[in-house]
Amino acid sequence: MRPLKEIQAILDVLKAKNPKPQSELEFHNVYTLLVAIMLSAQSTDKGVNKATKELFQLADTPQAMVNLGLEKLKGYIKTIGLYNNKAKNIIAMSEILVARYNGEVPHNREALEALPGVGRKTANVLLNVWWHEPTVAVDTHVLRLAQRLDLSDGKTPLEVEADLDKLPDEYKLYVNHWLVLFGRYICKAKNPACANCPLRAFCSSKQL
């Protein structure tokens, strides 16, 4: 793992190109953001946005989603991977929000992670994007880049999160977005665009 100062230098390059990156998921409120994050697991943001464009016009609250029902929800998200299981979790999660939280999404990590289909990564993304907390979410892009760029010695998402969590808050606020966007458009898993990479000076990956 590189020294933190070197990691910050790498992030500074990405920061210069996009100082305050935003999530590419489309949402209306904290509830629809939560649903979108749940749907984005093993799926692309573009695919999620396409599926939720009509869905969120009909169901943008937990009660509205419960009223919509499982089968109709499946119809809207059937183009998304693992849609059957995701639909069940979204309905179950919405029912709990209505029953226990008066239809509100709790601003609490433990409460979020106790919801069906909401794991640590989903909770971290929600806390970061909606409440602007310096939480580090590790998805496949972040995990891959952490290894390629020697940002962490970790082999699991939790280990990588622990290493990146050592960064100052000003970096943790955006590190997930910087790395996800970089991994999505330049440092892709297959055929990375090395010729256009702003981080070539830092990269010694054996894959390249």
C-alpha positions as a Python dict, from the first residue, in 0.01 Angstrom:
ca = {
    (1, 'M'): (0, 0, 0),
    (2, 'R'): (128, 345, -88),
    (3, 'P'): (180, 612, 178),
    (4, 'L'): (-132, 823, 233),
    (5, 'K'): (40, 1127, 81),
    (6, 'E'): (87, 939, -246),
    (7, 'I'): (-274, 823, -244),
    (8, 'Q'): (-383, 1182, -189),
    (9, 'A'): (-163, 1289, -483),
    (10, 'I'): (-342, 1035, -705),
    (11, 'L'): (-680, 1159, -588),
    (12, 'D'): (-569, 1519, -643),
    (13, 'V'): (-526, 1439, -1014),
    (14, 'L'): (-882, 1308, -1031),
    (15, 'K'): (-1003, 1599, -820),
    (16, 'A'): (-852, 1850, -1062),
    (17, 'K'): (-1063, 1703, -1342),
    (18, 'N'): (-1382, 1673, -1135),
    (19, 'P'): (-1367, 1858, -799),
    (20, 'K'): (-1708, 1754, -668),
    (21, 'P'): (-1832, 1448, -857),
    (22, 'Q'): (-2190, 1333, -819),
    (23, 'S'): (-2359, 996, -837),
    (24, 'E'): (-2484, 908, -1185),
    (25, 'L'): (-2795, 747, -1038),
    (26, 'E'): (-3115, 947, -1084),
    (27, 'F'): (-3343, 996, -784),
    (28, 'H'): (-3616, 1221, -645),
    (29, 'N'): (-3556, 1192, -272),
    (30, 'V'): (-3367, 985, -14),
    (31, 'Y'): (-3605, 689, -57),
    (32, 'T'): (-3569, 670, -434),
    (33, 'L'): (-3192, 706, -394),
    (34, 'L'): (-3194, 405, -160),
    (35, 'V'): (-3398, 202, -409),
    (36, 'A'): (-3168, 304, -696),
    (37, 'I'): (-2858, 201, -500),
    (38, 'M'): (-3016, -135, -419),
    (39, 'L'): (-3094, -190, -787),
    (40, 'S'): (-2744, -87, -898),
    (41, 'A'): (-2573, -389, -744),
    (42, 'Q'): (-2417, -588, -1030),
    (43, 'S'): (-2595, -355, -1273),
    (44, 'T'): (-2502, -33, -1454),
    (45, 'D'): (-2628, 307, -1341),
    (46, 'K'): (-2757, 369, -1693),
    (47, 'G'): (-2959, 50, -1682),
    (48, 'V'): (-3100, 142, -1342),
    (49, 'N'): (-3193, 494, -1454),
    (50, 'K'): (-3373, 358, -1758),
    (51, 'A'): (-3577, 120, -1543),
    (52, 'T'): (-3659, 369, -1267),
    (53, 'K'): (-3763, 660, -1490),
    (54, 'E'): (-4125, 540, -1502),
    (55, 'L'): (-4115, 352, -1171),
    (56, 'F'): (-4032, 658, -964),
    (57, 'Q'): (-4316, 854, -1125),
    (58, 'L'): (-4555, 601, -972),
    (59, 'A'): (-4374, 501, -656),
    (60, 'D'): (-4140, 750, -491),
    (61, 'T'): (-4235, 674, -129),
    (62, 'P'): (-4233, 351, 71),
    (63, 'Q'): (-4612, 342, 90),
    (64, 'A'): (-4650, 399, -282),
    (65, 'M'): (-4406, 116, -349),
    (66, 'V'): (-4598, -119, -120),
    (67, 'N'): (-4920, -17, -295),
    (68, 'L'): (-4760, -87, -633),
    (69, 'G'): (-4692, -442, -524),
    (70, 'L'): (-4432, -705, -601),
    (71, 'E'): (-4546, -819, -944),
    (72, 'K'): (-4587, -470, -1088),
    (73, 'L'): (-4249, -370, -945),
    (74, 'K'): (-4090, -667, -1119),
    (75, 'G'): (-4239, -548, -1446),
    (76, 'Y'): (-4059, -216, -1418),
    (77, 'I'): (-3720, -355, -1320),
    (78, 'K'): (-3708, -681, -1518),
    (79, 'T'): (-3425, -547, -1738),
    (80, 'I'): (-3200, -529, -1429),
    (81, 'G'): (-2990, -822, -1313),
    (82, 'L'): (-3124, -1023, -1019),
    (83, 'Y'): (-3451, -833, -1044),
    (84, 'N'): (-3663, -1098, -873),
    (85, 'N'): (-3462, -1091, -552),
    (86, 'K'): (-3416, -715, -565),
    (87, 'A'): (-3791, -664, -603),
    (88, 'K'): (-3862, -879, -297),
    (89, 'N'): (-3608, -685, -92),
    (90, 'I'): (-3743, -347, -204),
    (91, 'I'): (-4098, -439, -108),
    (92, 'A'): (-3987, -586, 227),
    (93, 'M'): (-3767, -283, 295),
    (94, 'S'): (-4053, -46, 210),
    (95, 'E'): (-4293, -230, 439),
    (96, 'I'): (-4048, -192, 728),
    (97, 'L'): (-4002, 179, 659),
    (98, 'V'): (-4380, 226, 672),
    (99, 'A'): (-4429, 12, 983),
    (100, 'R'): (-4130, 121, 1193),
    (101, 'Y'): (-4014, 457, 1061),
    (102, 'N'): (-4334, 634, 955),
    (103, 'G'): (-4226, 606, 592),
    (104, 'E'): (-3894, 781, 651),
    (105, 'V'): (-3548, 646, 568),
    (106, 'P'): (-3346, 633, 891),
    (107, 'H'): (-3026, 835, 911),
    (108, 'N'): (-2848, 560, 1099),
    (109, 'R'): (-2605, 299, 972),
    (110, 'E'): (-2723, 14, 1193),
    (111, 'A'): (-3087, 78, 1108),
    (112, 'L'): (-3006, 94, 737),
    (113, 'E'): (-2802, -226, 739),
    (114, 'A'): (-3088, -405, 918),
    (115, 'L'): (-3317, -340, 619),
    (116, 'P'): (-3365, -624, 366),
    (117, 'G'): (-3121, -595, 76),
    (118, 'V'): (-2920, -314, 236),
    (119, 'G'): (-2559, -405, 308),
    (120, 'R'): (-2265, -197, 421),
    (121, 'K'): (-2181, -68, 73),
    (122, 'T'): (-2539, 44, 7),
    (123, 'A'): (-2556, 216, 346),
    (124, 'N'): (-2223, 389, 286),
    (125, 'V'): (-2331, 518, -55),
    (126, 'L'): (-2658, 652, 88),
    (127, 'L'): (-2489, 820, 384),
    (128, 'N'): (-2235, 977, 150),
    (129, 'V'): (-2458, 1091, -137),
    (130, 'W'): (-2763, 1205, 60),
    (131, 'W'): (-2620, 1316, 393),
    (132, 'H'): (-2271, 1407, 267),
    (133, 'E'): (-2096, 1193, 525),
    (134, 'P'): (-1731, 1092, 463),
    (135, 'T'): (-1811, 724, 422),
    (136, 'V'): (-1613, 501, 184),
    (137, 'A'): (-1813, 259, -30),
    (138, 'V'): (-1616, -18, -198),
    (139, 'D'): (-1771, -165, -512),
    (140, 'T'): (-1605, -370, -785),
    (141, 'H'): (-1447, -61, -945),
    (142, 'V'): (-1297, 63, -617),
    (143, 'L'): (-1176, -285, -524),
    (144, 'R'): (-1009, -331, -864),
    (145, 'L'): (-844, 11, -865),
    (146, 'A'): (-726, -20, -507),
    (147, 'Q'): (-526, -322, -620),
    (148, 'R'): (-411, -182, -955),
    (149, 'L'): (-293, 146, -807),
    (150, 'D'): (-170, 2, -477),
    (151, 'L'): (-414, 210, -274),
    (152, 'S'): (-468, -73, -28),
    (153, 'D'): (-324, -406, 78),
    (154, 'G'): (-676, -533, 132),
    (155, 'K'): (-824, -824, -58),
    (156, 'T'): (-1185, -772, 54),
    (157, 'P'): (-1415, -467, 34),
    (158, 'L'): (-1404, -426, 412),
    (159, 'E'): (-1023, -434, 418),
    (160, 'V'): (-1000, -180, 134),
    (161, 'E'): (-1256, 41, 308),
    (162, 'A'): (-1047, 32, 628),
    (163, 'D'): (-736, 147, 438),
    (164, 'L'): (-913, 426, 248),
    (165, 'D'): (-1088, 532, 569),
    (166, 'K'): (-748, 660, 686),
    (167, 'L'): (-772, 944, 434),
    (168, 'P'): (-875, 1292, 550),
    (169, 'D'): (-1249, 1359, 535),
    (170, 'E'): (-1211, 1600, 242),
    (171, 'Y'): (-1096, 1303, 32),
    (172, 'K'): (-1338, 1049, 176),
    (173, 'L'): (-1632, 1267, 73),
    (174, 'Y'): (-1552, 1202, -294),
    (175, 'V'): (-1309, 909, -316),
    (176, 'N'): (-1583, 663, -409),
    (177, 'H'): (-1709, 883, -693),
    (178, 'W'): (-1360, 960, -823),
    (179, 'L'): (-1262, 594, -835),
    (180, 'V'): (-1594, 464, -967),
    (181, 'L'): (-1602, 715, -1254),
    (182, 'F'): (-1234, 654, -1330),
    (183, 'G'): (-1292, 278, -1331),
    (184, 'R'): (-1609, 307, -1534),
    (185, 'Y'): (-1470, 520, -1816),
    (186, 'I'): (-1091, 487, -1821),
    (187, 'C'): (-939, 216, -1601),
    (188, 'K'): (-1189, -49, -1707),
    (189, 'A'): (-1158, -413, -1606),
    (190, 'K'): (-1098, -512, -1969),
    (191, 'N'): (-920, -296, -2225),
    (192, 'P'): (-839, 0, -1998),
    (193, 'A'): (-786, 326, -2185),
    (194, 'C'): (-423, 361, -2079),
    (195, 'A'): (-338, 608, -2355),
    (196, 'N'): (-588, 855, -2211),
    (197, 'C'): (-511, 784, -1846),
    (198, 'P'): (-420, 1084, -1627),
    (199, 'L'): (-268, 846, -1371),
    (200, 'R'): (-12, 675, -1596),
    (201, 'A'): (276, 816, -1392),
    (202, 'F'): (143, 637, -1083),
    (203, 'C'): (53, 303, -1245),
    (204, 'S'): (278, 1, -1247),
    (205, 'S'): (5, -258, -1285),
    (206, 'K'): (125, -589, -1423),
    (207, 'Q'): (-203, -615, -1611),
    (208, 'L'): (-105, -333, -1844),
}
